[in-house]
């Protein structure tokens, strides 16, 4: 046994000489990891996992060092240092270089073994992850902890679903069934559910195990085909469940030294089509025992009481077993070395079939004990001579009945009746019927031993002689022919063996064991006399065919004899190709339905029947060359087909090369895209990590800050309460100050109104004085005019009085209106000021003071405006007085002129008076009647309108007076003329 210490090396060889594991223990190499520090210590391995090929495995120790071991290339590499213990590993992802690792901080990380970079970081678990199950496609993964199971998408590394359970029911294991889309969930209460992966729909639940053998399941294992579930726990009993029927079909009792089962795993076999028969059972004593679940025989075991096993993993192809030992080291076992004693080429095994009773089985009926010892294997045949036996028919009834009985409950007689009625077996059950008819032993170990010998030297260059387009088919044909050659040396020199085996290889290419056993059974039972004249054709068999042909068709045989045609030409080519070159696939399958169901001589009868069915074209051939021409043509056709196939294969290779290059380009582009995505993911993960670090730093000070914040909050509450109290007091004081200010403003308003009233009274007094002066002036004028016009004195006085009264009323109304407008404007300003004051109560005292200042400024401005308006009105008043003075002067001048004219007329009544009305009118029109309007542009608009209205009234009154004076003058003139005509009146 070789031992390798990793030490501080990051890479190196796993072993330094070719390993030769002993049959006794089967250990290839023992791997340990010791540090070379000042205080050396052993770093214990905790978990191990194989990749999809089975030639590489990954292992992690309790310090977070993760190594990749390439068993094929004999290299190990340190791919990651996580700085914390790993709790689970998975290495069978779709991207072959990536792996998943569950860490002690409950997180799952994805790393790349080539670039050694972090691909993704997944969080979501709140307890340690102890299991990672990856889907067969590598696209999904299930991580399981004690409280939950989570389904992840490995393309986006996002969580798709989460399985939540009650706290009282824990999870034992959740995993994918191999090669299927089903998830199996196992809980601590022994309940087992199957779920559909895509929809998470519950497909079924397994029933409870029988009470007589009820155990709490702890560990589980499933065969590769997903049909059988093995479960165990703290007991020496193993339960085997059939997942197709969903029933417990067997209970296996381990030896008494086994008290608890710690781990279960099936041993894969490349040739059992996934129906694994060997189960590895790791018990509490550290020994892993491998048993056959059908025979319940103990095959071999690994580990010992001194060097116990902690956990084990088996490679997917079943060649290696990686075990973590209790001392922390890692052992790699060779399954071939462990099974060397039992994997010996056999004579056919006898398989005992026993029907189970149809009534319900109890747990005692299902129990089978594991017995010690090895499975008995037949010795390997030696020499090139093939042992054969002749099938003889026994006419006794007992032998006939036994002969008709077939395995799996079939009956040969019934099958023959079915075949006779339908002409063929159902396609769905054909392979099953053939296996029963041929009674194949299905000896996996013997076939494995033949395959392990490798490719036979005779068939190394098989592709040159038989170029087959499908490389898989060529590889299976080469492997099958090599196994036949290793089984018997004579087959290495049999030239027609590839032609004989090819149709069966093509039919059973997915199950090589069945293919090998079908060909071997056919050779032993139907071709057993073909080698008596080896290497020549079987003359005895051909003679039998010729005799049968002579019995059934003498004419055809005589035709063959006449043209020197022997059975080697018309019979032997059909036999060595087993009709595969003259029949279609469906016809060939129907033929062998009949061949396998009848006596071996049926094959010879088929050759004769084929020739008889073809007698018409054969009788038309008159020359031997025609027959050999047919054979040569067939050879030429085959040669041409080979050449065409080679040409097509070359074209296919060129096309594939082009596609490969395109795929390489696409892959490179995809790698670049993936690299960018990974870089983005790394950046995102670094950002998330930074956020997590910030969160951690914040959480470290959270408690202290929380206490300080609580104290600060209490202090702030007190401060806020005090501030609120002070604010309420200040608001109340401010409200009182505002009330006082309002009272002051009201007082100022009353004083202002009083001043306005006094001013108004003074103005009214002044106006009354002006009015008195005006009335006195009017009285004087009336007195002067009374001497001239006594008749119109009363009317003129009334008219002037009315005009004066109306003018005074208009002026008083204008003043009152102005006072009302000013009062309303003042009230509005005061209301606005009060509203602003009320709205600003809640504000600070400084703002209130500023508002007061603004109010005062507004009052000052309003006062200035009022004074300005008063000045404007006073100016208007002066203009009106000036116009009135001008009007008075005009009237005085007019009256003086009229008086002078009247006196002159009185002195000389007969004097002819020249008309002066037009000139007087023109003179009067030249008077400055509207001179007071010249300065109207400098007045207020309302004042200007009032003055214009007054000027119009004055003009109207003056025109009326002038017209009255004219009328008076005309009457006086008429009176004067009348006096001149009546002199006696002059004295009067």
C-alpha positions, 0 to 999 in steps of 0.5 A: 500500500502506497501512502502520500502526504500532501504537506504544504504542496499545492500540486504533485503526483498521487503515487510515485510507482504504479499501484498494485492493490492487493486482493486482501484490502484493495487499497490503491493509495492512502492520502494524508495531510500533515502540516510542517509547522512548528507544531505539526498536526493532521488535517482531517478530510471531511468530505469527498465527491467524484465527478461525472467521469469517475476518474477525478474526485474532490476532497475537503479538510476541516480547514477549508483546503479543497483538493482535486485528485486526478486518478487517471492522470496521477495528479493532485491540485489545491484548487481553493482555500475557503478558510472554513470547514466544508460540510458537503461537496458536489462535483458532477455539475454540467460544467465539468470544471465547477463544483459546489461546496457547502461551508460552515457559515451555512452558505454554498459556493461554486468554484472553478477548478481550472481558474480557481475563481469564485463563480457564485455564492448562494445563501438561504440556509439557517443551519448546516447543509449536510447534503447536495444532490445534483440533477442528472442534467447538471442544471439543478441542485438540491441542498438539504439542512435539518430544517429545510431543502432548497432547489437551485438553478445552476445556470443562474444560481438563483433559488427556485423553490424552498421546502418548508416543514414543521419544526417537529418533523425534521428532514433526513435527506432530499435528493434526485432519483438517478436518470429521472425528473423525480425528487425523493424527500425523506423525513424523520418520521419515516414518511417518504414522498416523491415529487415532480421536479418541474411542477413540484407535484406530489407523485406518490407517498410510500406506505409505512413499513410493517410494525414488526420491523419498523425502524427510523430511517437515517440513510438511503440509497437508490439504484442507478435505474431508480427502481429500488430504494434501500433504507436503513437506520439504527438497526441491523435490518435493511428495507428494500422498496420497489419504487414502481410498485411502491411496496416493501419487497424485501427485508435484509438482516445484517450480521449481529455485529451490525447494530446501526447503519451509517451509510448506504451506496449501490455499487454501479456496474457498466453492464447491468443497465442500472439495476445494481445488485451489489449494495455497500453497507457502512455500519457503526463498527467502521466496516463497509460490507458489500452484499448481493441484494438478490442472493444476500451473500456477503461479497467483500468488505473494506475497513477494519476495527482498527482502521474504521471508515467514517464515510465512503463514495463510489465512482459512477463507473464503479471502479473506485471507492473513496473512503474517509477514514476515522483517523482523517486520511483518505483511502482509494480502493480498487473495486477490480482488485476487491472483486478479483476472486469472484469475477472469474469467467463462468460456466453458465450459472443456474438461476433458481426461480421461486414463485412468491405466494400471491397472498399478502406477505408478512415481514417475516416472509420478506426477511433474508439473512446475509450469510458469510462467504463468497459467491461460488463461481465456475472455473474458467475454461481452458484450451481452444476446444469448445465444450458443446452438448447436443440437445436431445428430445425426450418424449416423456411427459415430465421432460416435455412439461419441464422443457416448456417451462421458461423463466419469469412465468412464461411457457414455450408452448404458449409462446409457439401458439402465439407466434403461429397465430400472429407470425411474430412476437409483440415488439414491446415484449420481444427482448423479454421473450428472447431472454426467457427463451434463451435462458440467459444467465446475465452473469455480470461478473464474468462478462466484466472480467472478459471486458477488463482484458481489453480489445483483442489484438485481432480486432484492433483494426476492425474499422479498416475492414468494416468501416461503420459510420457510427463510432459507438456501434463500431466500439460496441462491435469491437468490444463484443468480438474481443470478449468472444475471442477472450472467451474462446481462442477459436473466435479470433480466427473466425472470419465470418464472426463480425458478419454473424455478430453485427445484427445482434450488436446493432440490436442490443448496442445499449445492453452489451451483456445481453448482446454477448450472451445472445451471440454466445447462446446462438453459437453454442446451440445453433452453430455448435457443429460449424467448427468441426471442419474449421477453418473450412465451411461446415461440410456436415451442415451444408450436406444436411441442407443439400439432403433436405433440398433434394427431398423437397425440390429435386429439380432445383438441386439437379439444376445446381448439380448440372451447373456445378453449383455447390451448397457453399455457394447457395447456402453458406453465405446465408448462414454466415450472415444469418440472413442479415444481408437478404432481409429487412430489419422487420423480416429478420426480427420475425425470422429469429422469433421463429428460430429462437422458438423452435429446434436448432434445425429450424435455421437449416430449414430456413436456408432450404426454404429461402432457396425454394422461394427463389427457385424461379430466378435460380432456375433461369441462371444457366451458367456457374458464372451467373451464380458467381457473377451474383456473388462477385457482384455482391462483393463489388456492390459491397466494395462500392458500398464500402468506398461510398461509405468511406467517401461519405464518411470523409465528407462527414468528417469534413463537415464535422470538422467544420462544425467542430470549428464552428462549435469551437468558435461558438464555445469560445464566444460562449466562454467569453460570455460566461467569463463576462458573466462570471466576472459580473457575478464575481463583482456582484458577489464582491459587492454582496460580500462588501454589503455583508461585511458592512452589515456585519460591522454594523451588527457588531456595534448594534447593541451598544448603539441601541443602548446609547440610542435608547438613552439619547431617545429618552433625553430627546423625549425630555428635551422635546417635552421641555421644548414643547412646554417652552413653545406653548408658553412662548406661543401664549406670550406671543398671543398675548403680545399680539393681542396687546399689539392689536389693541394698540393698532385699534387705538392707533386706528381710532386716533387716526380716524379721529385725526381724519375726522378733525381734518374733515371738519376743518376742510368742511369749515373751510369750504363753508367759509368759502361757500359763505364768501361765495354767497356774499359775492353772489349777493353782491352781484345780484344786488348790482344786477338787481338794479339792471334786471328786476324782472329776472332777479328772482329767477336768476337767484333761484337758478344760481342757488340751485346751481350752487346747491347742486355743486355743493352737493356734488362736491360733498358727495365726491368728498364723502365717497373718497372718505368711504373709499379710503375708509374701506381701503383702510379696513381692508388693509387692516383685515389683511394685516390681522389675517397675516398676524393670525396666520403667523402666530405659530411662527418664531418671534423674529418672523412676527417682528419682521411682519410687524415691520412690514405692516408699519412700512405698508402703513407709512407708504399708505400714508404717503400715498394718501398725502400725495392724493390729498395734494393732488386734490388740493391742486385740483381745487386750486385749479377749480377756484382759478377757473371760477375766478376767471368766470367771475371776471368774465361775468363782471366785465359782461355786466359792466358792459351791459350796464354801460350800454343800458345807461347810454341807451337811457340817455339817448333812446333814439340813438340807433344801436349797432348790432354787437351780438355777433361780436360780443358772442365772438368776444365772449367765445374768446374768453378763457372759459376752459382755461382751467383745463389746461393743466388737467394732464397734471391732475389725478384721472378721477379729479380730471373727470370731476373738473371736466364735469364741473366745467361743462356745468359752468359753461351751460349755466353761463350760456343760459345767463347770456341768452337771458341777458340777450332776451332782456336787451331785446325787450328793453330795445323794443320798449325804447322804440315804443317810447320814441313813437309815443312822446307822451310816455317820455314824460312819464 
